Amino acid sequence: MAATNAAGTTTVRYGKMRANVLECEAVLPGGRVVRAGSKAPKTSAGYDLLGLLVGSEGTLGVITELTLRLQGIPEHAVAIRISFADVESAARAATGIVAAGTGVTRVELLDAWTISAINAHQGTDLPPGPTLLVEVAGGETAVAGDVASVGEIAGLEGATDIVVERDPTARARLWAARHASAYASAAAAPGKRSRSTDICVPLSELAAAVAFARTEVERRGLVAGIVGHAGDGNVHLSLHVDPDDADEVTSSDELVEALVEDALARGGTCTGEHGIGLGKVAALELEHGDLLPLMRGIKALFDPNGIMNPGKVLRAQPGARSFPAEAAGVSKQA
């Protein structure tokens, strides 16, 4: 989680991993053990090497220990399932809910295709349309006010169904369905391989970005579901592609490129939490071409021999020594 600066359904309230790591221990390529950060709630001592290591995807060092920020468990929580006629309305409602300052812990978007896949896989009977799953938490009085605000905002965006779940078992069942979405999507596309990608945009651009993604999927005749951490503008596309169909693979490549270009044009980023790895090296160059010399300089300082995840995040530079994938005991596709 820390190495990729990962996130999840509660990021809208608590932030990503970088916001929740106070201190870390890491082993650098030459074997030196370093500690970055502090157990203090905040520090301004020097450059933020902790923030650099968190999210470095194993290209600078191996994180071996973390000191994490703890959060109190809210005394009261309520889940809300909201259905809409179209995915743009759901996205606009998510933006409005966050902008209103409600105490939301989660705001998750699932498109109609994903809801249908979940129903088939989990045996649930969720209304088969674009859906927001929202959780509000805190004191009981504050939660009651937030639930009313969420309902009002959803109504203004044409919500077709609003269900409030206060029972802990019902809430857990709802979130279990959300967390099973990846497995459900895969089961809905037998014979194909899953290919997941993500972009992130300013909340003001979320509805347009989601609509663009859905339109591009359908225009290309691909199979894909959209699941988003809508509260922080993060859009995930769960593509399902036949690896033996060259045209389909090429079309999926072009779709990912189109999503990245669209996100960047909206002031967003090529990835909100999946990271760069191998697949989005070109996307990083497109987004931050002016910063690449600085990134390469940092990489060379930490890893002069290029042995840490070579080729990930940044292209391997000519003359850099690196271990072949076979020698490291992994496949070339790892």
N, C-alpha and C positions, 0 to 999 in steps of 0.2 A: 504493500500500500504506500509506504513512504517513498520507495524508490521510483514509483511512477506518479507520485503526488496524486493518488487516486481519490475518488469521491464516491458519493452514493446518494441515497434518497434523502438523507437528512442534511445535506450540504447547504441547502438554502438557509438553515438556521445556524449551523455550527461551523461551516466552512470546510475546505478540503484538508488534506493531511498536513500541508505546510502550515496551516493556521493552528493545528492541534499538536504539533511536535515542538517541545521545548528544548530538547537536547538529543543529540545522537552520537553514537560511537560508530566509527567506520574504519575499515582497513583499506589503505591505499595500495595501488598496484605493486609497490616495492616491499610491502609487508608492514609499513609503518601504521600504527594505530593512533587515530586522532579523535578528539572530542570537539564537537561544535555546539554552540548554543549555551544555555544555562538553565538551571532548575528554577531560577527566578521567573516571575510572571512576564517580565520583559527585559530586554537588554539593548543597548546601543553601542556595544563594544566592538568597534571595527567592522569590517565587511561581513555581510551575512552569509557565511560559509554554510551554516545550517540550511538556509533556504536554497543554497546551490546544490547541496547533496540531495535534499529531498526533491524528487522529480528528475534526477539525473539518469534514471533508467539503467543503473549499473555501469555507466560509462566512465565514472570518475573514481568509484570505490565501492566496497561492499558494506552496506549498513548492517551492523551486528547488534546494536542495542538502541532502544528508543526510550526517552522520557516523554510521556504524553500528558497533555492537558486534560483534566477530568471535567465532566459536566454533570450537574445535578440532574436527577431524574424528576421530571415534572410530576406534580401531584395528581394532575388530571389530564386525560387525553381523549380526544374524540376523532374518529375517522369519518370522512364524508366522501361518498361516491356520487359523481355528477356526470350525467350523460348529455351529449350535445348532438346536433344534427350534422355538424361538419367539424373537421379538425381545426380549422382556422378559428372558429368560435371558442373551442376549448383552449387554444393557445392564448387568445385574447383575454379570456377569463383568468387564466393563470397569471398573466401579466398584471391584470387589475388587482388580483388578490394580494400579490406581493407589494405592488405599489401602494395599496391601502394601509400598509403597515400592520397587517394582522400577524398574530403570533404563530405563523405556520411553521411546522417542523418538516413537513414534506408537501410537495406539489408535483405529482407525477402525471404525465400525459401518456395515454395509450391510444393508438388509432384503431379504427374499426377492425382491420385485418388482425391485429394483435389480440383484441378482445375475443374475436371468434376463435382464434387459435387457443387461447386460454380456456375458453368454455369447452372445447373439444378435448383438451389435454387434462384439465383438472376436474371436469364434470360440474363446473359452475354454470350458472344461468344469468350471467351479467348481460344487460341489454347490449346487443351487438352494434354499438356505435362508438364514435370517439368519446373517450372518458377521461376525466380528471379524478385522481385519488388524492385527497387532501387530508392532512392531519394537523390539528391545532392542539397545543399543549400549554399548560401553565396552571394558574389558579382557576378554580371552578367558575368564578364570576367573569374573569377575563376570557375564559374559553367560551362561555355562553355568548358573550358579545362578539367574539371572533366568528363563531359558527353562524350567527345572524348576518354578519358582514359578508362572509363567504357566500352564503345563500343569495343575498341581495345582488352581489356582483355577478354571480353565475346566472341569475335570472335576467339581468340586463343583457347578457350575451346569448340569451335564448336557450338556456338549459332545458332539456326535455324531461329530466328525472333527477331528483336530489334525494339521496338516502343518507341519513346520519346514523352512524354506528357508535353507540356508547358502551356496549357490552365488550369486555376485553377479548372474549373468544371470537366474536364477530369481527372485531378489528383485526385480530391476528389472522383470521381466515382471508380477509380482504388483502392484507399485505403479503400473505403467502402466495396468493394468486399473482400479485405483481412480481414477486421475486421468482416465480416459475415461468415468467414470460419468455425467457431465452430458450428454455427446454420446450415450451409449448410451440414456439415459432419453428424450431427445428423439426418437431414432430409433424408440423403442418406442411412441410416441404420434403417429403420422402424422396430419397435418391439425389438430393442436393447437399452441398456443403455450406455451412454457415460462414458468412463473411460480415463481421461487424465493423462499423465505422462511426465516428462521431464528429460533430462540429459544435461550436458554441457561439452564440450571437448575443448582442445586447437585448434585453427583454423587449424593448420597443420594436425589435425586428423579428421576434420569435414567430409570430403568426405567419408572416410572409415567408420566413425560412422553411417552416414546416409545410406550408402550401407548395412551395417550390419543390421540396423533396418528394412530396406525394405525386405531384404532376410529372416529375422526371422519371420516377419509378414506373408509372403507368404508361408514359410515352414510350419507354424503352421495352415494355412488356416483361419487366423483371418481377420477381417475387420478393417482397420485402415488407417488413413491419416497422412502424415508427414508435419508439418509446423514448420519452424525454424526461430529464429532470427539469421540468418546465419552470420551476421556481428560480433557476439560475441560468436559463437560456440554453441548456445543454440538450442537443438533439442527437439521438442515437438511431441509426438505421441498421436493422438486422436483415441483411441481404442473404438470399439463399440461391446458390449458383451451382450449376452442373459443371464440375471441373473438366469434363471431357468435351464440353461444348465451347469451342474456341470463340465463337461469336458472342455467346453469353458472358464469358469471362471478360472479353474486350469491352462489352457494353457495361459491365459492372465497374471496370476500371474507369471508363469515361464518366460514369455516374458519380463515383467518388471524387474525381477531379472537378466535376461541375459543382458538387456540393461545397467543396473547399473554396472554389473561386467565388461562389455566391456568398458564402459566409464572410470571406475577406472583404468583399464589396460592401457588406453591411456593417463593417467595423468589427467583425468577429475574429475567430481564430480557427485554425485547421483542426484542432482537437481540444476538447474541454477537459478530458481526463484519460483517454485511452493512451495518449503519448504518441511519440514519433516512431520508435522502433525502426524497422526497415521500410515499412509500407508508406510512410509519409515523410521521408527524407526530402523529396522534391517539394512537398507542400511546405515544409519548414523553410526551405530556400526561397520559396515564393513569398512567404509571409514575412520573413526576417532576413532577407538577403543582405541588408546593410549591417546586420549584427553578426553574421557568420564569422568574420575574421576574429571578433572577440571570443565567440564560442570556441573556435578552433584553438585560439591561444590558451583558453582555460583548459581545454582537453589536453593539449600538449604539456601544460604545466603539471597536471595531475598524472597523466598517463603518456609519458614521452615515447614509450615503445608500442603504444596502440594495442595493448593486450586486453583491455576491458571492453567487452561487447563490441568488438571491431565492426565498423560499418553501421552501427545503430546510431540514430539521432543525426550524426554527421557522417558524410561519406569518408571512407578511409583515404588518407592523403598519400600521394605517391611517395615512396621511400620509407613509409612507416612500417615497422615490423609488427606482424600480428600472427596469432596462431590460426592455422586453418581450422575450419569448423570440425573436420574429421578428427583432428588431433585433440580437440577438446572433448571428444566423446559425444557430440551432438550432430544432428543432421544439418545440412546446408540451409534448410528452411527454418531452423530454430531462431 
